[in-house]
Structures are given as structure tokens and as C-alpha cells.
Amino acid sequence: MLPSPLSRTLTSPFTLIGERLWLDFVNTDDVRRGTRVDLLRDFESLVRFLEAEDILDQERASGMRRRAQQQPAGAAAALVDARRVRAALRALAERGAQSEKIRGDALAEINRVLGRSAGTRRLESRADGSFARAFVPVGDAFAGLIIPVVESAADALIAGELVRVRRCGDPRCSRVFFDATRNGRRRWCDMATCGNRAKAARFRERERGEPINGEHPAASRHDRERVADVAAGPR
């Protein structure tokens, strides 16, 4: 029995904070409460991710689920391939700006996926009046599933966006994102989670009088007051 659209919406596990499709895809390999969590645990999860990103509409998603039931080996192979692509894209996100080899490896993986998939690219209208590009595979429908993901990564390479791709500043978090801020100083994948945890940790350190960035808070205040007194001169 196929899950209902409502149940899929209410139980979606994906946090789409990457600002780019390919980065959201990388973030399906997540770390939660210190434990690695693969959000692409089965083919259904892959379809749900593509639905969450509006890559598959309800009709196409239902079609992929029916095909997966009819061809379980094809669905399993598509999931393995998606994870392989994800690993290459994570390396690109985390170290691609510094490593020509990693960029080359990612390029080969992108071209591998693009080269094996036949289909038609279309511009389609959505129910809200907006428009979106769509890829309609011909032949092996499984092969075309992650075409939009690798095209998103290709767009990032073409636009030179790797220098703005960041990993979350919380060492316990593995999420990556595109920094679209004007000053390029975004540190956290999400202020509501990692950002707030960092603020709370700094507050607790100040309350306990523990060193912050190697400097004791009380000593820092005392030193600043002494400098201010000297600068002010005799009273």
C-alpha cells in the first residue's frame, strides 16, 4: 500500500537549509544527537526527498512508487547510485574550493549521471502560478531521478559558488549550506538550532567565568577598564 500524500507531508524528516538543491541532497547524510543518520534509508525516502524539493509532483512520485514495487532491484540500484553521487557531492561541498582533484572527481560523477540518462527537459507551470524546470526520463525512469540534483551541482561549478559553500560552524553538525549573506559571514546551518546552541554555550561560559576563546571574561573586563583609565589620563 502506498503512503498517503498527507502522511508523507506530516512526517517529512528533511531540513532544507542548504539554499541549493545539491546541498540539501548532501544534508540527507546527517548527524543528529551525535549519531550519523542516513535520511535516504530506502527508495521511498529518496522519492520523499524529491517531493519535498518539488522535483517530483504527486503524480510522478506515485508512478515511481508503483515502478519500485514492480522492479525492486531497479529501485535498490537507484538508491545505491544516489548515495554514491551524494558522497562525491559532499566532498565537493566541504573541500572542493581548495582541491582541484575533488572538483575533477565531482565533475566525472556529474557527467557520468548526465551521460547515462535520456529524457526530455521541460518548463512546467505550478499550481501557485510559478514555473519550474522538469526532466522527464525516457526508458529507465530510475536513471533520471537525480538529474536535477547533479544539474544543481553543475550550476554551482559554472557560477563559481564553491567559495561560498560552508559547513556549519558547530563541529557536531555535518550540514552544509550556500552563504548568500552580503558579508559572507554566515556560520550556522540554522540559527534556530546550531546558532542558538552556540549562543547558549557562550552564555553559560560567561556565567561560570570560564575562558572564552582562550581569554578569561573577568580578566578581559579588568584589562579593558585599565586601558580605559590610562587613556583617560589623571582625573
N, C-alpha and C positions, 0 to 999 in steps of 0.2 A: 504493500500500500504506500502510495506517495504521500509525503507530508504536505499539509495544507499550507498555502501562502501565509496565512496569519500566524501559524505556529512557527514558521521559519523566521518571520519578522521579529516576533516577540523573543526568540531565543538566539538571535544573532550574536556570535561571540566576537565579532571583528571590531577593532578600534581603528577607524580610518583617519589617522592624523598625519599621514606621510606627505600630504599635499600633492603627491603624484601617484598614479596608479601603480607603477612598478615598485615604489617604496612601500605602499600599503601591502603589496603582494609579499615583499621581503618580510614585513612585520607579521605575517602569518606564522613565522617561526619565532615564537615569543618566549619571554621568561616572566613567570608570574609567581610571586612569593618564593623567589629563589629557585624555582623549578622550571626547566625547559618544557614548553608546551607547544606541540605542533598542531596548529589550528586546521591544517589540511590533513586530518587524521583518516579521511576516506574520500571517495569520489563525491559523495553528497556534500561534503564540506567545501570542496572546490567549486561545485556548482553554486552553493550558497554565497561564497565569496564573490563570484562573478555577478550574481544577482545584487548583492549589496553595493557593488560598484556600478550598477546599471549597465553592465556589459551584456548580460542576458536578461531579456524580458521574461515575463511569466510563461508565455507560450513556448519560447525556445528552451527555457530551463526545464519545463515539463517534458519536452521532446528529448532532451539529453538524459533525463532520468529514465525515461522509457527505454532508450537505447542502451543505457548502462545495465538495465535489468535483462535485456536481450543479449548483450555482449559484455558480460562481466570481465572477461580477460582484456578487452579493449579499454574498458574504464579503468582497470587496475594499472595498465600500462600508461595511460594518460596521467594518472596520479603520480606515478614514479617519475615520469618525464617532467611534470610540473615542479616537483621537488628538486630535480636536477637543475632546472632553469633558475629556481629560487636561490639555490646555493651560489650559482655564478653571479646572480644579481646582488646578493648580499656582499660578496667580495667587492663588487664594483662600487656599491654604496659606501662601504667602510674604508676601502683602500684604493679605489680606482683613481682618485685625483692625484695620488702620489706614485702609482705604479703603472708603467706602460704595459707590463706583462699582463696584469689583471684586466686592463682595458682591452688588450688583444684577446684574452680568453673570453671575456664577455661578448666581444664583437663576434667571435666564432660561434658562440652559443646562440646569439640573436639570429645570425644568418642561417644557422642550422634549422632553427624553428621556422623562420620565414621561408626558407628554400623548400621545405618538405610539404608545405600547406598550400593547397589550391582552393580558390574560392573567389567570391565577389565582394568588393568593398562598396558599401552604400552609405548614403546620408539619409537618416530617418528622422521623422518628427516624433516627439514625445507627447504624452497626454497633457503636460503642463505648457505646451507651446514651444518648448526649446527643441534643439536639434542635436543629434549625436551621430558620429561615425559608427558603422557596424560592419562586421565581417561575417559573411555567410559562407561557410565552408562547402566545398563540393567534394563528394567522395567520402573520405574518412572524417566525420564530423569531430571526433575526438582530437584530431591533429590540429584543428584550428582554434581550439578553446583558448589557448593563452597567447594567440596572435596579438590581441590588444595590449597585453602586458609587455611583451617584448618590443612592440612598437612604441610604447611609452618610454621604455629604457633607451630605445634608439633616438627618440626625440630629445632626451636629456643629453645624450652624447653630441648630437648635432648642435644643440643650443649652448653647449659648454657649461652645463649646470652642475657638474660634479663638484666644483669648488664651493657650492652652496649646500651640498648634501652633508648632513650632520648625523652623528649618533648621539642619543640622549646623554646629557651630562651626568645622569645618575649611573654609576658603574654597575649597578644591579639591573639596569634596564638595557635591553638589546635593540630597542626600536630606533629606526632611522627616519629622517624627515628632510624635506627641502626647506631651507631657511629663506623665506620670502620677505623677511623684515628689511626695512630700508637700511639699517646699520649692520645687518648681517651678524647679529649677536644673540640670536635665539639659542638657548641652551637646552631647553627641556622639550621632550616629545609632547607633553601636555601639562600645562600649569595646574590643572585640577588634580593631577596625581603626582608625578615626579617633582614638579615645581613646588607644590605645597609641602611635600615631604622634606625637600631641601630647606625650605623656609622654616619649617617646624624644627628641624635638626639644628639650624643655626640659632634659633631662639632658645632651645634647651641648652646649647653650649654657653650662650651668654648668661643664662640664668645660673648655671653651675660655675661660671667663671673659668671655663675650660678654654685652652688656646684655640683661636680661630685663625686658620692659615698660618700656624706657627707663631702667633703673637698673642700674649695674654690680654684679654679685654681690659682688665683693670689697669695693667701696666700701660697699655696703649692710651687710655684716657689720661693717666697721670703724666705721661710723656707729652701728650698734646697740650695739657694745661701748662707745663713748664715752658714749653716752646712759646706758648702764647704770652706768658708772663715776661719772658726775656724780650720778645718782640715789642711788648708794650712799653718797656723801659721803667724807670723809677716812677712811683706814684706819689 
